[in-house]
Amino acid sequence: MAFSFLTGKKKKPAAQAYQGTPVIRCSICTGEQVAGFRDGQTGRFEEVTLIRSPADLEEFKEKYGISGEIEKIY
């Protein structure tokens, strides 16, 4: 989060726009999880961030303005 020197408070950054459906790609073997977006027409997955903890997932959701559950693909 950015800090505003005028108000002395942290300001929340605006949600970034994204193309596609937000999904989490999970590895069956290693358990690794990567958050990103899947193109509805081609099915292509674009990686955005590695999910190492619940905080990483919350940060991803906040950054892109996503609420609710995200579909997991294997």
N, C-alpha and C positions, 0 to 999 in steps of 0.2 A: 504494500500500500504506500502511496505517496503521502508526504507530510506537507501540509499547508502552513506556511509561515505567517500568513495573515490571520488565520483563526486559531492556530496552535493545535489543530486537531488533524487526525489522519483522515484523508478523504478517500472514499471508495472509488476505484477506477471503474470506468464504464465497461459493461460487458462487451466482449469482442464478438463480431459476427462470425458465423461459421457456415460452411456448406455441407450438407448431408445430415445423417442421423448420428447422434452421439452413441458410441458403443465402447465396451471394454473388451479387449481381446485377451483371453486367458490361455495360458499354456497348460495342457493336461499333465505334461511330464514334470515341469519345473515349478509350476504355480505362479510364474511371472504374469503380471497384469499390466497392460498398456492401454491407456485411454486415448481415444481419437474419434474420427468421424468416418462413416461408411457412406459412399456415394450410392444413392438409391437406384441409379440407372446401370452403373457398371459393377457395383458390389465391391469396388476397390476401397481398401482401408488406408486411411492416412493417420499415422501415429502423431500424437501430440506430446504426451508425457508418460513416463514410467510411474506406476502406482506402487509405492513402497509401504504406504501407511494410509489409514483412513483420512489423515490430514491432506495427503496429496490428492485424494479423490475429491474432497471438499473444495480444495483450491481450484481444481479443474472445473468443477461445477460452478463455482462462483465467478471464475474468469470468463466463462462463456454464457452465464445466465441460465444454467440448466437447473431445473427443479425436478424432484421425484427420482424414481429409480432409473438406472441406465441399463440397457440390455447387455448381457454378456454373450460373447461368441467364442467358440472354441476351435 
